[in-house]
C-alpha cells in the first residue's frame, strides 16, 4: 500500500485485493490517458483518474505487442494550481522503473528542490520530439501530507510585513549575485547568516521557536523528495473523495516566498485551517512541468 493513498481519501484500504479493484477501475474508467513511445521502442502509458478536485491515482505501465496493458507501478497525486518557479528544471529517470525525478534550484530556498514528476508522459513526448531546449517552462509544486498541524499566525503589523518583504528581496538579489561569483555578495550573505544565528541564540532562551521562525522548507528523512515545511495558508478549499466520501483539505501555502499546494485528509490534520494561519507537516513533494 502506498503511504499517501490516505491523503487522497483512501484511508481504509487494508487488503491487496481492494487495491487491485481500485487500480483496475482507474485503468477501465480513466479521465486521462497518455501513450508515448519511449527510447527503447516500447509504448509507455500513463493513465489517471480523479477521485476529488485535482487529486486521484495514476497508473503507469506499457502496452505489449497484443495491445494488452501491463501495469508497472501506481501513485496517488495532487496537481497544484500555483506557479511555483520559472527556474531551470533538471529531470532524471529513476533507476528501478520508468518514472522521473525533477530538480529545481530556486535561490529563494537556497537548496535544490527535488520532486516526483507527475506528467512523465508529457516529458517523454517533448523529449522524443527534441523540443526540450526550445521550451520556456514553469513548475507547479504540490505535496501530499500524511499528517499535519495548524499553527496560529505571527502577530505582525503592516510595517513589519513590509520590512520582511524588502529584506527578502534584498537577500534574493544577493543570492543571485553570489551565484554569478560576486565576492562582496558572498561576504554580505555570510555576515547576514552570522547575525541571524546570534539573534536566534538570544531569543530562543525565552521564546518558542515557532514565534521566531515564520516559515521553512527543508529536506526530511533519507528520501530525496520528502520535505518538512511550515507555510502561511493563502487559500483553503475542501473536496470529497467520490468513492469513499472522505473529506480532504487542499491548502495553498506560501513558504520561504515559494507558493505551493498541499492536500491532506481531514482525519490527519490537527486544527482548523483558515487563511492567515500556518500549516506544519511533512509532505511528499510532487511537480507538474507546464510544457
C-alpha positions as CSV (number, residue, x, y, z in Angstrom):
1,X,0.0,0.0,0.0
2,X,1.2,3.5,-0.9
3,X,1.7,5.6,2.2
4,X,0.0,8.6,0.7
5,X,-3.2,6.9,-0.5
6,X,-5.0,8.2,2.5
7,X,-4.1,11.8,1.5
8,X,-6.4,11.5,-1.5
9,X,-9.2,9.9,0.5
10,X,-8.4,6.1,0.6
11,X,-7.5,5.7,4.3
12,X,-9.5,2.5,4.8
13,X,-7.8,0.4,2.1
14,X,-6.4,-2.6,4.0
15,X,-6.3,-5.6,1.6
16,X,-4.3,-6.0,-1.6
17,X,-7.5,-7.3,-3.3
18,X,-9.3,-4.0,-2.6
19,X,-6.3,-2.0,-4.0
20,X,-6.3,-4.2,-7.2
21,X,-10.0,-3.5,-7.7
22,X,-9.3,0.3,-7.3
23,X,-6.4,0.2,-9.8
24,X,-8.5,-1.8,-12.3
25,X,-11.2,0.9,-12.0
26,X,-8.6,3.6,-12.8
27,X,-7.5,1.7,-15.9
28,X,-11.0,0.9,-17.1
29,X,-12.6,4.3,-16.4
30,X,-9.8,6.8,-16.7
31,X,-10.1,10.5,-17.1
32,X,-6.8,11.0,-18.9
33,X,-4.5,8.7,-20.8
34,X,-1.1,9.5,-22.3
35,X,0.7,6.9,-24.5
36,X,4.2,7.6,-25.7
37,X,6.9,5.5,-27.4
38,X,10.0,5.6,-25.2
39,X,13.6,5.3,-26.3
40,X,13.5,1.5,-26.3
41,X,10.6,1.5,-28.7
42,X,8.1,0.4,-26.0
43,X,4.7,2.0,-25.6
44,X,4.7,3.8,-22.2
45,X,1.2,4.5,-20.9
46,X,0.2,7.0,-18.1
47,X,-3.4,6.5,-17.0
48,X,-5.0,8.8,-14.5
49,X,-8.4,9.1,-12.7
50,X,-9.6,11.9,-10.4
51,X,-11.3,11.0,-7.2
52,X,-11.5,14.6,-6.0
53,X,-10.7,18.0,-7.3
54,X,-7.3,17.8,-9.0
55,X,-6.3,14.7,-7.0
56,X,-6.5,11.0,-7.7
57,X,-4.4,8.0,-8.8
58,X,-2.1,7.5,-11.7
59,X,-1.3,4.0,-13.1
60,X,1.8,3.6,-15.3
61,X,2.9,0.7,-17.4
62,X,3.2,-0.3,-21.1
63,X,1.2,-2.0,-23.8
64,X,2.6,-5.2,-25.2
65,X,2.5,-6.4,-28.9
66,X,-1.0,-7.7,-28.4
67,X,-2.2,-4.3,-27.1
68,X,-2.6,-5.5,-23.6
69,X,-1.8,-3.1,-20.8
70,X,0.8,-4.3,-18.2
71,X,0.9,-2.2,-15.0
72,X,4.3,-1.4,-13.7
73,X,3.5,1.0,-10.8
74,X,1.0,3.5,-9.4
75,X,1.0,6.6,-7.3
76,X,-1.6,9.0,-5.7
77,X,-1.3,12.6,-7.0
78,X,-2.4,16.1,-6.3
79,X,-1.8,18.6,-9.1
80,X,-1.0,22.1,-7.8
81,X,-2.6,25.1,-9.5
82,X,0.0,27.8,-8.5
83,X,3.1,28.6,-10.5
84,X,6.0,27.9,-8.1
85,X,9.1,28.7,-10.1
86,X,10.4,29.7,-13.5
87,X,13.9,28.5,-12.8
88,X,15.7,25.8,-14.9
89,X,14.5,22.2,-14.2
90,X,16.6,19.1,-14.5
91,X,14.8,15.7,-14.9
92,X,16.3,12.2,-14.5
93,X,14.8,8.8,-14.7
94,X,14.6,6.6,-11.6
95,X,16.9,3.6,-11.8
96,X,14.2,1.0,-11.0
97,X,11.3,2.0,-13.2
98,X,10.1,4.3,-15.9
99,X,9.4,7.2,-13.5
100,X,11.2,10.5,-13.1
101,X,12.5,12.9,-10.5
102,X,12.9,16.6,-11.2
103,X,15.2,19.2,-9.5
104,X,14.8,22.9,-9.5
105,X,17.5,25.1,-8.0
106,X,15.4,28.0,-6.6
107,X,17.5,30.7,-4.8
108,X,14.6,31.7,-2.5
109,X,15.1,28.4,-0.7
110,X,18.9,28.0,-1.0
111,X,18.7,24.3,-1.9
112,X,17.7,22.2,-4.9
113,X,14.1,21.2,-4.6
114,X,13.8,17.6,-5.7
115,X,10.3,16.4,-6.7
116,X,8.4,13.4,-8.2
117,X,7.4,14.3,-11.7
118,X,3.6,13.9,-12.3
119,X,3.5,14.3,-16.0
120,X,6.1,11.8,-17.2
121,X,4.2,11.2,-20.4
122,X,4.3,14.8,-21.4
123,X,8.0,14.9,-20.6
124,X,8.8,11.8,-22.7
125,X,6.7,13.2,-25.6
126,X,8.6,16.5,-25.6
127,X,12.0,14.8,-25.2
128,X,11.3,12.4,-28.1
129,X,10.4,15.4,-30.3
130,X,13.7,17.1,-29.4
131,X,12.0,20.2,-28.1
132,X,13.3,20.3,-24.5
133,X,15.9,23.0,-25.1
134,X,13.5,25.3,-27.0
135,X,10.8,25.4,-24.3
136,X,10.4,28.0,-21.6
137,X,8.6,26.1,-18.9
138,X,7.3,26.8,-15.4
139,X,6.9,24.5,-12.5
140,X,3.9,23.9,-10.2
141,X,4.8,22.2,-7.0
142,X,2.4,20.3,-4.8
143,X,2.6,17.9,-1.9
144,X,0.7,15.1,-0.3
145,X,0.8,15.1,3.5
146,X,0.2,12.1,5.7
147,X,-0.2,14.3,8.8
148,X,-0.1,18.0,9.7
149,X,-0.8,20.6,12.3
150,X,-2.3,24.1,12.1
151,X,-0.5,26.9,13.9
152,X,-1.6,30.4,14.7
153,X,0.0,33.2,12.7
154,X,2.6,35.5,14.0
155,X,1.4,38.9,15.2
156,X,2.9,41.3,12.7
157,X,1.9,44.8,11.9
158,X,1.9,46.3,8.4
159,X,5.3,47.9,8.9
160,X,6.9,44.6,9.9
161,X,5.4,42.8,6.9
162,X,6.7,45.4,4.5
163,X,10.2,45.2,6.2
164,X,10.2,41.4,5.8
165,X,9.3,41.7,2.1
166,X,12.1,44.3,1.5
167,X,14.6,42.1,3.4
168,X,13.6,39.0,1.3
169,X,14.0,40.9,-2.0
170,X,17.4,42.1,-0.9
171,X,18.5,38.6,0.1
172,X,17.3,37.2,-3.2
173,X,19.3,39.9,-5.1
174,X,22.4,39.0,-3.0
175,X,21.9,35.2,-3.7
176,X,21.6,35.9,-7.5
177,X,24.8,38.0,-7.4
178,X,26.6,35.3,-5.3
179,X,25.7,32.6,-7.8
180,X,27.4,34.7,-10.5
181,X,30.6,34.9,-8.5
182,X,30.2,38.2,-6.7
183,X,32.5,38.0,-3.7
184,X,31.0,41.0,-1.9
185,X,27.6,39.4,-2.1
186,X,29.0,36.2,-0.6
187,X,30.5,38.1,2.3
188,X,27.3,40.0,2.9
189,X,25.3,36.7,3.0
190,X,27.9,35.2,5.4
191,X,27.6,38.2,7.7
192,X,23.8,38.1,7.5
193,X,23.8,34.4,8.5
194,X,26.0,35.1,11.5
195,X,23.6,37.9,12.6
196,X,20.6,35.6,12.2
197,X,22.4,32.9,14.3
198,X,23.2,35.4,17.0
199,X,19.6,36.7,17.0
200,X,18.1,33.2,17.3
201,X,20.5,32.1,20.0
202,X,19.4,35.1,22.1
203,X,15.7,34.9,21.5
204,X,15.4,31.1,21.8
205,X,16.2,31.3,25.5
206,X,12.8,32.9,26.3
207,X,10.7,32.4,23.2
208,X,9.1,29.5,21.4
209,X,10.9,28.5,18.1
210,X,7.7,29.0,16.1
211,X,7.4,32.6,17.1
212,X,10.9,33.2,15.7
213,X,10.7,31.1,12.5
214,X,7.9,32.2,10.3
215,X,8.1,29.6,7.5
216,X,10.6,27.0,6.5
217,X,11.2,24.3,3.8
218,X,13.9,21.6,4.3
219,X,14.6,18.0,3.4
220,X,13.2,15.3,5.7
221,X,14.5,11.8,6.1
222,X,16.6,9.9,3.6
223,X,14.1,10.0,0.7
224,X,15.1,13.0,-1.5
225,X,11.5,14.1,-2.3
226,X,10.3,14.2,1.3
227,X,10.2,17.7,2.9
228,X,9.3,19.2,6.2
229,X,7.7,22.5,5.8
230,X,5.8,25.3,7.5
231,X,4.0,27.9,5.5
232,X,1.3,30.5,5.7
233,X,-2.1,29.4,4.3
234,X,-3.1,31.7,1.5
235,X,-6.1,29.6,0.3
236,X,-8.2,26.9,1.9
237,X,-10.5,24.6,-0.1
238,X,-12.2,21.2,0.6
239,X,-13.1,18.3,-1.7
240,X,-14.7,14.9,-1.2
241,X,-13.4,11.6,-2.5
242,X,-16.1,10.4,-4.9
243,X,-15.7,6.7,-3.8
244,X,-15.2,6.9,-0.1
245,X,-16.8,10.2,0.8
246,X,-13.7,11.2,2.8
247,X,-13.0,14.9,3.1
248,X,-9.7,16.4,2.1
249,X,-8.3,19.9,2.7
250,X,-6.4,21.5,-0.2
251,X,-4.3,24.3,1.1
252,X,-2.4,27.0,-0.9
253,X,0.7,27.8,1.0
254,X,3.5,30.4,0.9
255,X,6.7,29.1,2.4
256,X,10.1,30.8,2.0
257,X,8.3,33.1,-0.5
258,X,7.5,30.0,-2.6
259,X,3.9,29.2,-3.5
260,X,2.8,25.6,-3.4
261,X,-0.3,23.5,-2.7
262,X,-0.8,20.7,-0.2
263,X,-3.5,18.1,0.0
264,X,-4.3,16.3,3.3
265,X,-7.0,14.1,4.6
266,X,-9.3,15.8,7.2
267,X,-8.6,12.9,9.7
268,X,-4.9,13.5,9.6
269,X,-4.9,17.3,10.2
270,X,-4.8,18.7,13.7
271,X,-6.6,22.0,14.0
272,X,-8.8,24.1,11.7
273,X,-7.2,25.6,8.7
274,X,-8.0,29.2,7.8
275,X,-6.4,31.8,5.6
276,X,-3.6,33.5,7.5
277,X,-2.9,30.6,9.8
278,X,0.1,28.3,9.3
279,X,0.4,24.7,8.2
280,X,3.2,22.5,9.5
281,X,3.9,19.0,8.3
282,X,5.9,16.5,6.2
283,X,5.0,16.3,2.5
284,X,5.8,14.1,-0.5
285,X,6.8,16.8,-3.0
286,X,5.3,16.4,-6.5
287,X,5.8,18.6,-9.5
288,X,4.0,19.4,-12.7
289,X,6.1,20.9,-15.5
290,X,4.0,23.2,-17.6
291,X,5.2,22.4,-21.1
